[in-house]
């Protein structure tokens, strides 16, 4: 998987109790427009059109584990897979992880990944945002 890039606001949001990464609904949405570190909420991102197996707002990624060991917290999420059906999905280049639970601020951003080139899924093909079960999506130390 491509390297994760954090949104600057995520650091403040963690410090100010915006996120409960163990129980909040975390989603992955797709965009073909480069996110920037200063984006703060989902509305700042130009999401791809909902169609052919892609739902507006993206897909939930279920927490596999959320734990602290020796002062380091690790969040592990289940992979998210998109499959094109009855047409294409995309193009997209950037999966974006955000928190769908908070209402103020609404839908704060967490991380994004740059796959280096735009991807278009043709009918029947799939793309998996592969979160490492070993390394987790993020660690806080």
C-alpha positions in Angstrom: 0.0 0.0 0.0 1.1 3.6 -0.6 2.5 5.5 2.4 -0.1 7.3 4.6 -0.2 11.1 4.8 -1.9 12.7 7.8 -4.0 15.8 7.7 -2.7 18.5 10.0 -6.0 19.0 11.7 -6.0 15.3 12.8 -3.3 16.1 15.4 -5.4 18.8 17.1 -8.6 16.7 16.8 -6.9 13.9 18.7 -5.8 16.3 21.4 -9.3 17.8 21.7 -11.2 14.5 21.9 -12.9 14.7 18.5 -12.0 11.1 17.7 -12.8 7.9 19.5 -10.8 5.6 17.1 -12.0 2.5 18.9 -15.7 3.0 18.3 -16.4 5.8 15.8 -17.4 5.0 12.2 -14.4 5.4 10.0 -14.9 5.5 6.3 -12.7 5.5 3.2 -13.7 7.7 0.2 -12.0 8.1 -3.1 -10.9 11.2 -4.9 -8.9 12.0 -8.0 -8.0 15.5 -6.7 -4.8 15.7 -4.6 -5.7 16.3 -0.9 -3.6 18.8 0.9 -2.4 18.6 4.5 -4.5 21.6 5.5 -7.8 20.0 4.5 -9.8 19.4 7.7 -13.2 17.8 6.9 -14.7 15.5 4.3 -16.4 18.5 2.6 -12.9 19.9 1.7 -12.3 16.8 -0.6 -13.6 16.5 -4.2 -15.1 13.0 -4.0 -15.5 10.9 -7.2 -19.1 10.4 -8.5 -21.2 7.8 -6.8 -22.0 5.1 -9.4 -21.3 1.5 -10.4 -20.4 0.1 -7.0 -19.1 3.3 -5.4 -21.4 4.9 -2.8 -21.2 8.6 -1.9 -19.2 9.1 1.2 -17.3 5.9 0.7 -17.3 2.6 2.6 -16.9 1.9 6.3 -13.7 0.2 7.5 -14.4 -1.8 10.6 -11.9 -1.6 13.5 -10.1 -4.9 13.8 -8.2 -3.7 16.9 -7.4 -0.6 18.8 -4.9 -0.9 21.6 -2.0 0.6 23.5 1.1 -1.4 24.4 4.1 0.1 26.2 3.0 3.6 25.4 2.3 3.1 21.7 -1.3 3.0 20.4 -2.0 1.1 17.2 -5.2 1.2 15.2 -5.8 -1.8 12.8 -8.7 -1.6 10.3 -10.3 -4.1 8.0 -9.5 -3.7 4.4 -12.0 -1.9 2.1 -12.7 -3.3 -1.3 -14.5 -1.5 -4.2 -15.8 -3.6 -7.1 -17.1 -2.0 -10.3 -20.5 -3.3 -11.3 -22.5 -2.3 -14.4 -19.8 0.3 -15.4 -16.6 1.8 -14.2 -15.5 3.4 -11.0 -13.2 6.4 -11.2 -10.8 7.6 -12.1 -9.3 8.0 -8.6 -5.8 8.2 -7.1 -6.3 9.0 -3.4 -8.2 6.9 -0.8 -9.1 9.2 2.1 -9.8 8.0 5.7 -12.2 10.1 7.7 -14.4 9.9 10.8 -18.1 9.8 10.0 -19.3 10.0 13.6 -18.5 13.6 15.0 -21.0 16.4 14.2 -18.7 19.2 15.2 -16.6 19.3 13.2 -18.5 17.1 10.8 -16.6 14.3 9.2 -13.0 15.2 10.2 -10.2 13.9 8.0 -7.5 11.5 9.3 -5.2 10.2 6.5 -4.9 9.9 2.8 -2.8 7.7 0.4 -1.3 8.6 -3.0 -1.2 5.7 -5.4 0.9 7.6 -7.8 -1.4 7.5 -10.8 -5.1 7.6 -11.5 -6.9 4.3 -11.4 -10.2 3.4 -13.2 -11.9 0.2 -12.3 -13.7 -1.4 -15.2 -16.8 -3.5 -14.8 -16.1 -6.5 -12.7 -12.6 -5.4 -11.4 -11.8 -4.6 -7.8 -9.5 -2.3 -5.8 -8.6 -3.0 -2.2 -7.4 -0.4 0.2 -5.1 -2.9 2.0 -4.6 -1.8 5.6 -1.7 -3.7 7.3 -2.9 -6.0 10.0 0.7 -6.1 11.3 1.6 -2.4 11.2 -1.9 -0.9 11.6 -3.3 2.1 9.9 -1.7 4.5 12.3 0.4 4.4 15.5 0.6 7.1 18.1 3.6 7.1 20.5 
